[in-house]
Every structure is written in C-alpha cells, then in structure tokens.
C-alpha cells in the first residue's frame, strides 16, 4: 500500500521526483535542429520539451493517454446547492459505462483508455456546513483509490469527475485554500437564489472549519469529496510515476490546488487543459500559476476539456519527435 494515513500521504508529497534535466537539455538541442525556424511552433515546442523532461527522453510520446473519471456524492446538497438530485450521479456513471457521454466520444477521438470509478455513491459525504465531510479513514481510502487508478505506463493522464454538488465543494476548497469570497458558480445551472445558497454554504463551511485552514490535507478532509480526493491522489500518483497530467476544469483544479498548497512545485508535471466558464476557474488557474491551453466555453466536467487538450499535446509531440532535423532532411540551416 502506498500510504495508510494522511501523515504518510503528506510524507509522499515530500518525495516527488523532479523532471529529468538531461532529457530536457537533449530535447532542447533536438528542437533547435528541427526543420523549422526557431520558435515557429510556439507553445508546442515548450510543451514537447516539458513532456520530454517528465518522460526522460528527447523524443517523448503521447499515443497512450489515460482518462479516469471519479464519481462521488455530497452531503452539502442538502443545502439546495444543485439543480439536480444526487441520483443523477449514478445515472451518469451508467451512461459512461455504456459509452454515451461526451467524454466517451473524446476518449475515442484521441485514443485514450477510459476508466470510471464510482466511490460509495450510496454513502454521500457529510454536509460540511454541519461537520467534517469525511473522516481520516474515508479521505485516505479515496486518495488511495485515485493513486492506484493511474497506469504508470501512460504517456498522459487526465482525471475527470462526476458528482452532483461538487462545484460547491470545489468552491469551498478554493475559498479555504486561497481566501476570499465569490468562488461559487452556477454549476449545473442554478438560478440566482441557488447561487446565493451555494455561496452561503461555502462560507458556512469555511467558517465552521476555520481551525484547520492552515493544513491543506485537513481542508480536503473537512470540505472535500471522495471524487475530489481521488483526483488529488491520482495527480500525486502520476507525479511519482513521472506521467504528465492535463488538468480539467474548476473541480479538477480544486483537487490539484490541495497538492499545490501542501507541497511547493507539486503541479510541475501538470498543464491546464482549458479555461472553463464555471464560476471562478480563471481565478483558480491564476492562483495555481497555470495558463490554459484552450478556451472554448466549456463547463461540462467529466474531464472533457482536458481530453480535448490531449490533441494539443499529441500534436506537439508528433512534431517534436517525428520531424526531421536539418541534417536528416538535407536542408541548409539558417546562418
């Protein structure tokens, strides 16, 4: 078992590997010899070199992406924060299993292996406005589910989510980790009254758990959800296996934020797949220091925006690893 307590998980975060500096240097040298003007491929060049550093080779690959969707239910829905009931979580999990969701189509389009993990849907977390969302044992189980879901041989990893009420949970995590108000968004489409209930629930949760706000892992336990903890565990596992990660929207980034606050540099192996229109996603990306690769007005979740960004990384790697050098092509390099 990788860890059995939050203390052991915290210790693991302190042992994260760094990128391979020799592979980065080799990839930079290769990039300088490819048959194109310097910098002509813009961000694609930076992305390919970043991939090289984590994969430990000057010719990175992106043909084996993995997507895992984690699903969980939340006690805070008792506060009237969602336009849908918790039953929809299980119904959507069934839709994923039958291949009928948007993420199924995107996974096929980019050749990604898709897995779905439902985490105790019949047992929602506790309402965090009344007490801690999870016990230590519960959050550790969720973290381990995510950690163990990652294929260490994957070239790219994406964590997606499904869980009615989880935009409220993500907003509470963001508020607890970074302070301020206004983190709540419309999620599944709540009206103004619903949005006010969400913001009130977020602020009530943060106030109730103010004693633990200095400890990001305790914030995850007290204000988080099983699927969000699983995403955090998966992102940590990908780092240990040196697998590059594409972050999805607001909810996925709230999971990543826990790691970022717990261990400086914890998200160096991650890029932001897209900018969602959900609530304060752009604000959260700014806190994480991540620039989104895409901005398409998405707010579906499921890992959908990050799945689209797989194509960007595949394009970057295809050019970097597949293009000929000037010497190979018999083309004269510039002066």
C-alpha positions as CSV (number, residue, x, y, z in Angstrom):
1,X,0.0,0.0,0.0
2,X,1.4,3.4,-0.9
3,X,0.1,5.1,2.3
4,X,-2.4,4.3,5.0
5,X,-2.7,7.7,6.8
6,X,-2.8,11.3,5.9
7,X,0.6,11.7,7.6
8,X,2.0,9.0,5.2
9,X,0.5,10.7,2.2
10,X,2.0,14.0,3.4
11,X,5.4,12.3,3.5
12,X,4.9,11.0,0.0
13,X,4.3,14.6,-1.3
14,X,7.8,15.5,0.0
15,X,9.4,12.8,-2.1
16,X,8.1,13.9,-5.5
17,X,10.6,13.4,-8.3
18,X,11.9,16.3,-10.4
19,X,12.0,16.4,-14.2
20,X,15.0,14.9,-16.0
21,X,17.3,17.8,-16.7
22,X,19.4,15.8,-19.1
23,X,16.3,14.9,-21.2
24,X,15.2,18.5,-21.2
25,X,18.6,19.6,-22.5
26,X,18.6,16.9,-25.2
27,X,15.1,17.8,-26.2
28,X,16.0,21.5,-26.4
29,X,19.0,20.6,-28.6
30,X,16.8,18.5,-30.9
31,X,14.2,21.3,-31.1
32,X,17.0,23.6,-32.3
33,X,17.8,21.3,-35.2
34,X,14.3,20.6,-36.5
35,X,13.4,21.7,-40.0
36,X,11.6,25.0,-39.0
37,X,12.6,28.5,-38.0
38,X,13.4,28.9,-34.3
39,X,10.3,29.2,-32.2
40,X,8.0,28.7,-35.2
41,X,5.8,26.1,-33.4
42,X,5.3,28.4,-30.4
43,X,3.9,26.8,-27.3
44,X,4.0,23.4,-29.0
45,X,7.8,23.5,-28.6
46,X,7.6,24.3,-24.9
47,X,5.1,21.5,-24.4
48,X,7.1,18.9,-26.2
49,X,10.2,19.8,-24.1
50,X,8.2,19.7,-20.9
51,X,6.9,16.2,-21.9
52,X,10.5,15.1,-22.6
53,X,11.6,16.2,-19.1
54,X,8.9,14.0,-17.4
55,X,9.3,11.0,-19.8
56,X,13.1,11.1,-19.6
57,X,13.7,11.1,-23.3
58,X,14.5,13.6,-26.0
59,X,11.7,12.1,-28.1
60,X,8.6,12.0,-25.9
61,X,5.4,10.1,-26.8
62,X,1.7,10.8,-26.4
63,X,-0.1,7.8,-28.0
64,X,-1.1,6.1,-24.8
65,X,-3.2,8.6,-22.8
66,X,-5.3,7.6,-19.9
67,X,-8.5,9.2,-18.6
68,X,-10.1,8.2,-15.3
69,X,-13.5,9.6,-14.2
70,X,-14.1,9.5,-10.4
71,X,-17.7,9.9,-9.1
72,X,-18.9,10.8,-5.7
73,X,-21.9,12.2,-3.8
74,X,-22.0,15.1,-1.4
75,X,-24.0,15.8,1.8
76,X,-23.9,19.5,1.2
77,X,-26.6,19.0,-1.5
78,X,-29.0,19.2,1.5
79,X,-28.4,22.9,1.4
80,X,-30.2,23.2,-2.0
81,X,-27.0,24.0,-4.0
82,X,-27.7,22.0,-7.1
83,X,-30.4,22.0,-9.9
84,X,-30.2,18.2,-9.9
85,X,-30.6,15.4,-7.3
86,X,-27.8,13.0,-6.2
87,X,-29.4,10.2,-8.2
88,X,-28.1,11.8,-11.3
89,X,-24.5,10.9,-10.3
90,X,-25.2,7.1,-10.6
91,X,-27.2,7.6,-13.7
92,X,-24.3,9.4,-15.4
93,X,-21.9,6.7,-14.2
94,X,-24.1,4.2,-16.0
95,X,-24.0,6.5,-19.1
96,X,-20.2,6.5,-19.0
97,X,-20.2,2.7,-18.7
98,X,-22.4,2.4,-21.8
99,X,-20.3,4.8,-23.8
100,X,-23.0,7.5,-24.2
101,X,-21.3,10.6,-22.6
102,X,-19.3,13.3,-24.2
103,X,-16.1,12.1,-22.5
104,X,-16.6,8.7,-24.2
105,X,-16.5,10.3,-27.6
106,X,-13.5,12.4,-26.8
107,X,-11.6,9.5,-25.4
108,X,-12.2,7.6,-28.6
109,X,-11.2,10.6,-30.7
110,X,-7.7,10.8,-29.1
111,X,-7.1,7.1,-28.5
112,X,-7.4,7.4,-24.7
113,X,-8.1,4.5,-22.4
114,X,-11.2,5.5,-20.3
115,X,-11.9,4.1,-16.8
116,X,-14.7,5.0,-14.4
117,X,-14.6,4.7,-10.7
118,X,-17.7,5.2,-8.5
119,X,-16.8,5.9,-4.9
120,X,-19.6,4.9,-2.5
121,X,-22.4,6.7,-4.3
122,X,-24.9,5.3,-1.8
123,X,-23.0,6.9,1.0
124,X,-22.6,10.6,0.4
125,X,-20.0,12.6,2.4
126,X,-21.3,14.5,5.4
127,X,-22.7,18.0,5.0
128,X,-19.6,20.2,5.6
129,X,-21.7,23.0,6.9
130,X,-22.5,20.8,9.9
131,X,-19.2,18.9,10.4
132,X,-16.2,17.4,8.6
133,X,-17.1,15.9,5.2
134,X,-15.0,12.9,5.8
135,X,-13.2,11.0,8.5
136,X,-9.4,10.5,8.0
137,X,-10.1,6.8,7.1
138,X,-12.6,7.9,4.4
139,X,-10.3,10.5,2.8
140,X,-7.4,8.1,2.8
141,X,-9.4,5.4,1.1
142,X,-10.4,8.0,-1.6
143,X,-6.9,9.2,-2.1
144,X,-5.7,5.6,-2.5
145,X,-8.4,4.8,-5.0
146,X,-7.1,7.7,-7.1
147,X,-3.5,6.8,-6.5
148,X,-4.0,3.2,-7.6
149,X,-6.0,4.1,-10.7
150,X,-3.1,5.6,-12.6
151,X,-1.3,3.5,-15.2
152,X,2.4,4.2,-14.7
153,X,3.0,3.4,-18.4
154,X,0.6,6.1,-19.6
155,X,2.0,8.9,-21.6
156,X,-0.6,11.4,-20.4
157,X,-3.1,11.3,-17.6
158,X,-6.4,13.1,-17.2
159,X,-8.6,13.0,-14.1
160,X,-12.3,13.7,-14.7
161,X,-15.2,13.8,-12.3
162,X,-18.9,13.4,-11.8
163,X,-20.8,14.3,-8.6
164,X,-23.9,16.4,-8.1
165,X,-22.9,19.2,-5.7
166,X,-19.2,19.1,-6.4
167,X,-18.9,22.6,-7.8
168,X,-20.0,23.8,-4.3
169,X,-17.3,21.5,-2.8
170,X,-14.7,22.9,-5.2
171,X,-15.6,26.4,-4.3
172,X,-15.3,25.6,-0.6
173,X,-11.9,24.2,-1.2
174,X,-10.8,27.2,-3.2
175,X,-12.1,29.6,-0.5
176,X,-10.4,27.7,2.3
177,X,-7.1,27.4,0.4
178,X,-6.8,30.9,-1.1
179,X,-9.3,33.0,0.9
180,X,-11.9,35.5,-0.2
181,X,-15.5,35.0,-1.4
182,X,-17.2,34.7,-4.7
183,X,-15.8,31.3,-5.6
184,X,-19.2,29.7,-6.2
185,X,-20.6,29.5,-9.7
186,X,-23.8,28.3,-11.3
187,X,-22.6,24.6,-11.7
188,X,-25.5,22.6,-13.2
189,X,-27.4,25.8,-13.9
190,X,-28.8,27.1,-10.6
191,X,-30.8,30.4,-10.6
192,X,-29.8,33.4,-8.6
193,X,-31.4,32.0,-5.4
194,X,-29.5,28.8,-5.8
195,X,-26.2,30.6,-6.4
196,X,-26.8,32.6,-3.2
197,X,-27.4,29.3,-1.3
198,X,-24.1,27.9,-2.8
199,X,-22.1,30.9,-1.6
200,X,-23.7,30.8,1.8
201,X,-22.9,27.1,2.1
202,X,-19.3,27.7,1.1
203,X,-18.8,30.5,3.6
204,X,-20.5,28.5,6.3
205,X,-18.3,25.5,5.7
206,X,-15.1,27.6,5.7
207,X,-16.2,29.3,8.9
208,X,-17.0,26.0,10.6
209,X,-13.6,24.6,9.8
210,X,-11.5,27.7,10.3
211,X,-9.3,25.9,12.8
212,X,-7.8,23.6,10.1
213,X,-7.4,26.1,7.2
214,X,-3.6,26.1,7.5
215,X,-3.5,22.4,6.7
216,X,-4.4,21.7,3.0
217,X,-4.9,17.9,3.6
218,X,-7.3,18.6,6.5
219,X,-9.1,21.1,4.3
220,X,-9.6,18.3,1.8
221,X,-10.9,16.0,4.5
222,X,-13.3,18.6,6.1
223,X,-14.5,20.3,2.9
224,X,-13.8,17.9,0.1
225,X,-15.4,15.0,-1.5
226,X,-14.4,11.4,-2.3
227,X,-14.0,12.0,-6.1
228,X,-12.0,15.2,-5.5
229,X,-9.7,13.4,-3.0
230,X,-9.4,10.6,-5.6
231,X,-8.3,13.1,-8.2
232,X,-5.7,14.5,-5.8
233,X,-4.4,11.0,-5.2
234,X,-4.3,10.3,-8.9
235,X,-2.4,13.5,-9.7
236,X,0.1,12.6,-6.9
237,X,0.5,9.1,-8.3
238,X,1.1,10.4,-11.8
239,X,3.9,12.6,-10.4
240,X,5.5,9.6,-8.7
241,X,5.4,7.7,-12.0
242,X,6.6,10.8,-13.9
243,X,3.4,10.8,-16.1
244,X,2.5,14.3,-17.4
245,X,-1.0,15.4,-16.3
246,X,-3.6,17.6,-18.1
247,X,-5.8,19.4,-15.6
248,X,-9.5,19.7,-16.4
249,X,-11.8,22.4,-15.1
250,X,-12.7,24.1,-11.8
251,X,-13.3,20.9,-9.8
252,X,-10.2,19.1,-11.0
253,X,-8.2,22.2,-10.3
254,X,-9.5,22.4,-6.8
255,X,-8.2,18.9,-6.2
256,X,-4.8,19.9,-7.7
257,X,-4.8,23.0,-5.5
258,X,-4.7,20.9,-2.4
259,X,-1.5,19.4,-3.6
260,X,-0.1,22.8,-4.7
261,X,-0.7,24.2,-1.2
262,X,0.6,21.1,0.5
263,X,3.9,20.8,-1.4
264,X,5.5,23.6,-3.4
265,X,6.1,22.5,-7.0
266,X,3.6,19.7,-6.7
267,X,2.0,20.6,-10.0
268,X,5.1,21.0,-12.1
269,X,4.1,17.9,-14.0
270,X,0.7,19.4,-14.9
271,X,-0.6,21.7,-17.5
272,X,-4.1,23.3,-17.6
273,X,-6.1,21.9,-20.4
274,X,-8.7,24.6,-20.7
275,X,-10.4,27.6,-19.2
276,X,-13.9,26.7,-18.1
277,X,-16.8,29.1,-17.9
278,X,-17.7,27.7,-14.5
279,X,-17.5,30.2,-11.7
280,X,-14.0,31.2,-10.7
281,X,-12.0,28.8,-12.7
282,X,-9.8,31.5,-14.3
283,X,-9.2,32.9,-10.8
284,X,-8.2,29.5,-9.6
285,X,-5.8,28.9,-12.5
286,X,-4.2,32.3,-11.7
287,X,-3.6,31.1,-8.1
288,X,-2.0,27.9,-9.5
289,X,0.1,29.8,-12.0
290,X,-1.3,27.9,-14.9
291,X,-2.1,29.2,-18.4
292,X,-4.9,27.2,-20.1
293,X,-4.2,25.6,-23.5
294,X,-7.7,26.0,-24.7
295,X,-10.7,28.4,-24.1
296,X,-13.8,27.0,-25.7
297,X,-16.6,28.0,-23.3
298,X,-16.9,24.5,-21.8
299,X,-18.3,23.7,-18.3
300,X,-19.3,20.1,-18.7
301,X,-16.7,18.4,-16.4
302,X,-16.1,14.7,-17.0
303,X,-12.5,15.6,-17.9
304,X,-13.9,16.8,-21.3
305,X,-11.8,20.0,-21.6
306,X,-8.6,18.2,-20.6
307,X,-9.4,15.4,-23.0
308,X,-9.6,17.9,-25.9
309,X,-6.2,19.2,-24.9
310,X,-4.7,15.7,-25.3
311,X,-4.8,16.5,-29.0
312,X,-2.7,19.6,-28.4
313,X,0.0,17.5,-26.6
314,X,-0.2,14.8,-29.3
315,X,0.4,17.5,-31.9
316,X,3.3,18.9,-30.0
317,X,5.0,15.6,-29.5
318,X,4.3,14.4,-33.1
319,X,6.1,17.4,-34.5
320,X,9.0,17.3,-32.0
321,X,9.6,13.6,-32.1
322,X,8.7,12.9,-35.7
323,X,10.1,15.9,-37.7
324,X,13.4,15.5,-39.4
325,X,16.4,17.6,-38.4
326,X,18.1,19.8,-40.9
327,X,20.9,17.2,-41.3
328,X,18.5,14.3,-41.7
329,X,16.5,16.2,-44.3
330,X,19.5,17.6,-46.2
331,X,18.2,21.1,-45.6
332,X,20.5,24.0,-45.0
333,X,20.1,25.5,-41.6
334,X,19.9,29.3,-41.1
335,X,23.0,31.3,-40.5
